[in-house]
């Protein structure tokens, strides 16, 4: 067997294991927490009191305007200088959550704003409160609008988790760096890591297509029944 192929086979399981143990959980947890944060921030900007809305706007402006890598360095390497020590994985989780929260808040805010005011008025006309109108009428329709961009954000996040290698999280890319340090074969190992990210992104893209189709069908049922 050619040495190049043997090296790729030998390194395949360590890379896959790092992806399953660190990359995938980091992406899922960050997206779940970030999506929850983004929903709160979007509501604060749309319906919150002015001070809260301004704070939410500042948060989005700051996070979107600074590089994610710099944010991770501030959390992991910077905060210890003021006595705040955070392990690598939690630091990455915090950094990615804050980033996802800022970006998804804009997606959610746009989705909620896209629902015609007539939907609110119809909900109020049948006696719903603002909260009931939001939960029962507006959010279900906004989800249809938000699913495609949110899915794209999650796929991008999976690839962005490679930045966690810079703060010593032993995820897929960092594992590739470790193997490179012992084999001195950067081209082979980095190409292999890229291919694994490509496979993961392709699977997620296929799931995204099915999810969009499902929500599109559900939306069609809603429109035909309305």
N, C-alpha and C positions, 0 to 999 in steps of 0.2 A: 504494500500500500504506500502511495506517495507520502512523504513526510508532512506535506501541507494538509492533506486530507486527514492524516492521523492526528495532527495537532487540533484540527477543527472538531474531530470526533471526541478527542480526549477533553476538550474544553467545553463541549456542548452542555453536558449536564451541570457543571458548576455555574455556567451562565444562566441556564434555565432555572436552576434552583434559586439563584440570587433574584431572578425576576419574579418567581412565585412567592418567595419569602419576603422580599422588600419592595420591589418595583410595583407589583400589582396592589398589595395592601396599601402602600403609600398613596397611590393614585386614587384608589377607591375611598379611603378615609378622607383624604384631602378634598375630594370632590363632594363627598357627602356633607362634611362640615362646611365647606365653602359655599355649597348651594344653599344650605340653611342660613348662613351668614348673608349671602347675597339677597335672599328673599327678605330678610329683615331690613337690610340696607335699602332695598328698592321701596319697601313700604314706608320707611322713614323719609325717603326723598319725595314720595308721592303724597303721603298723608300725614306725616309727622309735623310737630310744631317747628317753627322756623329754626331755632337753635339746633335741634336734632337733625333737621334736613341739611343745615349747613355743615354740621360735623360729618354726616354721611357723604356729602359732596366732597369735602376735604379728603376723607379717607379714600374715596375712589380716585380722586385726582392724584394723590400722593402715590398710591400703590401702582396705578397705571403709568405714572410718569417716571418711575424708577425701575432699574433692571431687577429682575427676580434674583439673579445671582448676587447682586449687592445686598438685597434684603436678607438672603440666607446668610451671608457673611456677617451682617450686622447682628442677626439673632444668635448665631453660633459662636462667632469670634469676638463680636463687639460687646455684647451684654455681659460676658464675664468680667470685663474691666470695671463694671459697676456692681459686681457681686452677684449677678444673675447667671447661674450655670445651668445650661440645658443640654441634655444628651443629643447626639446627632440625629437620631430618628425623630424624636419629638420636635427638635428645632426645624427639621425639614417639614414636618407635618404642619407646624405653625406657619412657616413661610408660604407653603403652597396653599394652605387654607385661606390666608389673607389675600393672596393673589387671586385665587379662584373666586373668593367672595366679591372682590372688586369688579372683576370682569362679568361674572354671572349676574350681578346686581343690575348692570346696564341691560343685559339681555332680558331679564325679568321685568325691569321697568318699562322697556320698550314693548314687551308683550302685553303687559297690563294696560299700557296707554293705547294700544292698538284696538282694544275692545270698544265699540261704539258706545257713546253715552246713553243711547236708547236702551241698551241692555241693563244699565243701572236703573234707569227710570222705570223699565218694565218690572224689575225686581222690587223697587220701592212701591210700585202700584199694587202689587199683590201682598203688601204688608211686611216685606223683609226689612230687617235692619241692615246697616251698612256692612256689618260683619257677615251676616247671612248672604247678602248679595255677593260679597267677595268670594266666599267659600263655595256657594252653590251655583253661581252664575258666571262670574268673571274668571276665576282661576281655572275652571275646567276648559274654558275657551282659550285662555292665554297659554295653557300648556301646549296646545296644538301648535301655536306660533313659536313657542320657545324650544320645543324638542330639537329641531335641526341644529340651531346654533349651540345649544347646550351639549348636544352630542359631539359636535366639532370641538368644543372646549375640552371635553373629557379626553378625546383622542389626542389633542395637543398636550394635555396635562401628562398623559402617559409618557410621551416623548420628553417632556420637560423634566420628568423625574430624574433624568440623567444628570441634571445639575446638582442633585444631592450628593453625587460623588465628590464634589468639591468640598463638602463638609464631612467627609468620611463615612457617609452612609453606604454600607456594602451592597448596594443594589447592582443591577445588571452591568452598567457601564463601569462602575468601580471594580467589580469583579474582573472585567476584561482588562482593566489597567493593572490589576495585581498579577494576572497571568502574563501580561506583556512584560512585567518587570522581571519575570523568571525565565521567559522563553526568548525574549528579544525579537518578537515577531509582531510588531504593532499593526502592520497592514492586514495580516490574516485575522487577528483577533478583533480588530475594530470593524472590519468588514463583516465578520460573523455577528458581532453585537448589533450592527446596523440591520442585518438580515432578520435577527430576532425581533427587533423593534418593528421592522416592516411587517413581519408575520402577525405580530400582536395588533398593530394598527389596522391591518387588513381584516382581521377577525372582527375588530370593533366596528369597522366601517360597514361590514356585512350586517352586523347586529343593528347598527344605526339605520340602515335601509329598511330592515324589517320593522323596526320600531316606528319609523316615520310612516310606513305603509299602514301599520295598525292604527296609528292615531289619525291618519288621513281617512281610513275607512270609518272609524268611530265618529270623526267629524262629519262625514257624509251622512251617517245615520241621524246625527243630531240635527243637521240642516233639513233633512227630508222630513223629520218629525216635528220641526218647529213651525 
